[in-house]
Amino acid sequence: MVNRHRGEISAVLDGAPRTLVLTLGALAELEAAFAADDLVALAERFGRGRLAAADMARVIGAGLRGAGAAISDDEVKAMRAEGGAAGFARIVSALITATFGGETREDAPRPSPPQGA
């Protein structure tokens, strides 16, 4: 079971549930891969919402390795996600949101029921 307080998410890749988390080591790996000077620059890059397929493979690979999987980015590139490219984009978005903050649908505040109803 994933721990959202630690920034973990769950995703189904190649039909199997996987845990992903961007640990400090995984973030350092991504800083180097994206030539980002620091975490702020990395977050700003992700915040632009424009990632190539290879970028998504790097982020997912770093998240899998952060959770303890021994997997290469090339192995990630060969994986399948439900929904194809859009499914991979959702995984990356959930992982970035879990790491850097922000609301996801399940985290978003729910409206209160009407008073006296």
C-alpha positions in Angstrom: 0.0 0.0 0.0 1.3 3.4 -0.9 2.0 6.2 1.6 0.8 9.5 0.0 2.5 11.4 2.9 5.9 10.1 1.6 5.0 11.1 -1.9 4.3 7.5 -3.1 1.9 6.7 -5.8 0.6 3.5 -7.3 0.5 2.8 -11.0 -0.2 -0.2 -13.2 2.6 -0.9 -15.7 2.6 -3.9 -17.9 -0.5 -5.1 -16.0 1.2 -5.2 -12.6 0.7 -2.7 -9.8 3.9 -0.7 -9.0 4.9 1.8 -6.4 6.7 5.0 -7.5 8.3 7.7 -5.4 10.7 10.5 -6.2 13.2 10.2 -3.3 16.0 12.7 -2.9 18.3 10.4 -4.9 15.7 10.1 -7.7 15.3 13.9 -7.8 19.1 14.3 -8.0 19.0 11.9 -10.9 16.3 14.0 -12.6 18.2 17.2 -12.0 21.2 15.8 -13.8 19.2 14.3 -16.6 17.3 17.6 -17.3 20.4 19.8 -16.6 18.4 21.6 -13.8 20.4 23.7 -11.4 18.2 22.9 -8.4 14.8 21.5 -7.4 13.0 24.8 -8.2 14.3 24.7 -11.7 13.2 21.1 -12.0 9.7 21.9 -10.6 9.4 24.8 -13.1 10.3 22.5 -16.0 7.7 20.1 -15.0 5.2 22.9 -14.3 5.4 23.9 -18.0 3.6 20.6 -18.8 5.6 19.8 -21.8 7.5 16.6 -21.6 8.7 14.3 -24.4 8.1 10.6 -24.3 11.8 10.1 -23.3 11.3 12.6 -20.4 8.3 10.7 -19.2 10.3 7.4 -19.2 13.0 9.2 -17.2 10.5 10.4 -14.6 8.7 7.0 -14.3 12.1 5.2 -14.2 13.3 7.5 -11.4 10.1 6.9 -9.5 10.3 3.2 -9.9 14.0 3.2 -8.8 13.1 5.5 -5.9 10.7 2.8 -4.7 13.4 0.1 -5.0 12.9 -1.4 -8.4 16.1 -2.3 -10.4 14.9 -1.0 -13.8 16.5 1.0 -16.6 14.9 3.8 -18.5 15.1 1.6 -21.6 13.0 -1.1 -19.8 10.5 1.6 -18.9 10.2 2.7 -22.5 9.2 -0.9 -23.4 6.4 -1.0 -20.8 2.7 -0.5 -21.4 0.2 1.7 -19.4 -3.5 1.6 -19.6 -4.5 4.5 -21.8 -1.3 4.5 -23.8 0.6 7.8 -23.9 -2.2 9.5 -21.9 -1.8 6.8 -19.2 1.9 7.5 -18.9 1.2 11.3 -18.8 -1.3 10.7 -15.9 1.3 8.6 -14.0 3.9 11.4 -14.4 1.4 14.0 -13.4 0.4 12.1 -10.3 4.0 11.5 -9.3 5.0 15.2 -9.8 2.0 16.3 -7.8 2.7 13.8 -5.0 6.3 15.1 -4.9 6.0 18.9 -5.3 2.4 19.4 -4.0 -0.8 20.6 -5.5 -4.2 19.0 -5.6 -5.2 15.9 -7.4 -8.8 14.9 -7.9 -8.8 12.7 -4.9 -7.0 15.3 -2.8 -9.3 18.2 -3.9 -11.6 19.6 -1.3 -15.1 18.3 -1.5 -18.1 20.7 -1.3 -19.9 20.7 2.0 -23.5 19.4 2.0 -26.0 22.2 2.2 -26.9 23.3 5.8 -30.3 22.1 7.0 -30.7 19.6 4.2 
